[in-house]
C-alpha cells in the first residue's frame, strides 16, 4: 500500500474549498485590490512597475502562486513559498532597502481576511474551527517566509488585524492612480462590477477611505447566485466579468492543478 503524499494543506481543509473555486478567488482579489491600493507600502508595488502596468496579469500571477501552495504536496508548496521570498528579496536588493515587516504581515492578513469574507459572501458562514484553519494555513506560509510577530491564534489575529487597518491605510496618489489603471484595464461596466464586489467584501475602514458607499446592488444578486451558481448562465456571467483574454484562466480556477489531480488519482 503506497503512502499518501503529505500536502501543505490537508485535502479536506476548507482552504481548498475556498481556493478551488473561481468565484471565491475573484472576490478575494476584488477585496485585496481595494486594500492594496490604500496600503502605506503600496509604493513597493509601484517600484517594479508590474502592478500599475497590468493589474489583471499581476492578479492571476498571485493566484497561481497561492493555488500552488494550497494544492501542492508539502515540498512543492514550500518551493513556491521560497520562490515568493526570493522574488521579494531581489526587489529589496534592487531598491537597496527592506520591505517593512508590517507590510508583509498586511498582505498575509489580507489573504486570511478575504478568504473568509469571500467564502461567507458566496457560500455560507464559516465555523470558528474553519476560520482557525484558514488562519493556520496562511500563518504557516508566513512562518516559512520568516515574517516575524505573527499572531498565535485567530482570536488574537482579529485584534491585530483591526490595528493594522487603523494604522497602515491611507488614500494617496498611488491609490488614485491604481484605480485609474483598474478602470482602464477593465472597462466601464466591469469596473463598476469590481466596485460593487468591493462594497460587499471590504472592511468598513477600506470602504470609508475609498468612499465606496454602503448600499451595494450586488448583494441581492449574490443571494440569487447561491441557488444558481451551478447553472450554465452563472458560469457565463462570471467569465463575462473580465476581458476575453482572461476567460480561460478564470475557468481553470475551477480545476484542481493537474499535478495534484494526478497524485490524488
N, C-alpha and C positions, 0 to 999 in steps of 0.2 A: 504494500500500500504506500503510494507516494505521499510525501509530506506536503501539506497545503502551504503555498507561499505566504510569507509573512508580509502583510501590507502595512504601509504607514498609517492608513485609515482603515478601520475594520470594515469589511464588506457590508455589514448590517448597520453601519453608522448612519445616522440621519444626515450627516455631512455629505454623504454620497447621494442621498435623495435630493438634497438641495442643489449640489453642483452637477448633478446628472440630468438637469432639465433646462432647456434653452430659456424658457420664460423666466424662471427664477434667476438665472445668471444675468439676463438682461436687466432685471430690476435691481440686482446687486450693483451693477455698474452704472445704472442711472443714478442711484444714490451716491455712489462713490464719485461719480463725475461732478456732482454738486459740491461735495465736501472737499475734493481735491482742489477745486477752483478757489476755495476760501482759505485753504491751509497756509499758514505763515511761511512754510517751507516750499511753497509751490515754485519758487524760483529755481529749485533744483530740477524740476521737470522741464523748465524752460532752458536750462543750461545746455542740455543735449539737443534741444530743438525738436525732438521727435513728437512730443505730445501736441504742441500747437500746430505742427506741420500736418499731422494726420491723427486726430484723436481717436478715430474709429480703429485704425490699424493698431494703435497702442492698446486699445481696449482688448482686442482679440489676442494680441501678444500676451497680455497679462492673464487672460482667461486660459490660454493654452498652458502656461506655467502652472496655474492653480489646479487645473484638471490633471496635469501630470502628477502633481503631488497627491491629490485626493484619490486617484485611481491606480497609481502605480504600486508595485512592490516596494518594500522599505528602501532597498538600495537605489532604485530608480528615483523614488521621491526625494531621498536625501541628495542625490546627484542634482536634481532640479533645484533644490533649495540652495545648494552650494553654488550653482550657476548664477542664481539671483544675487547671492552675496558677492560673487566675483565681479558681476556687472556693476554693482554699486561701488565696489572698491575701485574699479577702473575709473569710474566717473569722479570719485573723490580725488584720486591721484591726478587726474587731468585738471581738475579745478584747484587743487592744492589746498583743500580743506575737507573736513569730515562732515558728513551729513549728521545733524544732531540726533542723539538717541531718541529724543521725544518724537522726532519726525518718523523714525522707524516704527515706534510704538503706535503713532497715529494711524499709519497705514494698516498695521495689523489689527488695530481696534476697529477700523472701518470694515475689514473683511468679516470680523466677528459680528458686528452690529448689523450690517446689511445682509449677511447670510440669514440671520434670524428674522429681520424685518421683511425681507423679500418673500421668504417661505410663508410667514404668517399672513402676509398680504394676499398671496395667491392660493394658499392651501388651507392651513389650519393653525391654531395656536400650538406652540411647542411646549412640552412639559419642562419643568425645572431641570430634570435629568438630561433632556435633549439639549437644552441651552448650555448646560455644563459641558456636554460633549462637543458642541461647536467651539466653545471657549478652549477646551483642552486641546483640540486638534490644531488650532491656529497658534496656541501658546507653544506647542511642540515645534512648530515651524519657526517661531520667534526665538526659541531657545537654540535651535540648530544654527540660526543666523547670528547668534551671540548678542541678541538685543537684551540690554540689562533692565532690571527693575520691572519685570513683568508681574502683574497681579497673580496671586496664588489660587484664586477661585473666581467663578463667575460673579458671585456676590461682590467681591472686592473690585472686580473689573468694572462693574456698573458704576461704582463711585469714582474710580479713576477715569472712566470714560466721560463722565459729566465734567470733571475737572479739565480734561483735555479740550472738550468742546467749548468751555468757557474761556480758556487761555490761549488756544492756538488757532483760532479762526478770525479772519478779518476780510472785509471786502476791499480789494486792491485793484490796481491797474491790470495785474495779471488775471484777476477774476473776470474783469470786463472783457479782456482780450480773449480769454479761453471760451467764454460764452459766445463771442463773435465767431470763433472757429467752430463751435458746435453747430451754430446756426448755418454757417457756410457749408459745412460738410453734410448736414442732414437735410437741408432744405426747409422751407417754412412749415409744412404740415408735420413732418417727422420731428422737427424741433419743438413744436407745440406739444406733441405727444411726450417728448422727453421731459418737458417742464411739468406736465401732468403726472408722470411717473414719479418725478422728484417730489412733488407736493404730497404724494401718498407715502413714500418710504423715508424721506429725510427727517431727521430730528428737528424739533422746534427751532433750535438755535440756527441751524442751516437755513431753514425756510425764512426765518426773520431777516437774516443778513442778505439773502438773495431776493427778498420781497416776493416770494413765490405765492403768497396767499394761503388760505386755509380751506377753500371750498373746491377741491378737485372734482370735475365732472367725470373723471375716470373711475372713481370709486364704485358708482352703481354698475358700470360696465364690468368691473372686476368681480362683482357679485354674480353676474350672469356667467362670466368666464369660468367660474368654479364648476359650473354644471355643463359647460360646452367645450371645455379645453381639449377633449379628446376627438372632437369633430374636425372634419377637414377644413371647415370655414375658419375655425380658430387658428389652425396652422397657417392658413393663407394670410390672416390678419397679422400674425406675428412676423412672418417673413416680409410683409409689406412695410414694417416699421423702419427698416434700414435699406440703404441703396442696393441695387441689384447685385453689385459685385460682392456683397457680404451675405447674400441669402444662403448659399451653400454652407458657409461657415456657421451660420445660425442653426441650420438643420443638423449639422454634425454635432452640435452641443447636446442633442438628444441621444447620441450614440456613445456608449462606453468605449474609450480608446481601444484600438484593436489589440494592442499588446496585452492589455488586461483581460479582454474578452477571450483571447487565445489561452491565457494562463488559467482562466476560470473554467474553460472548457476541458 
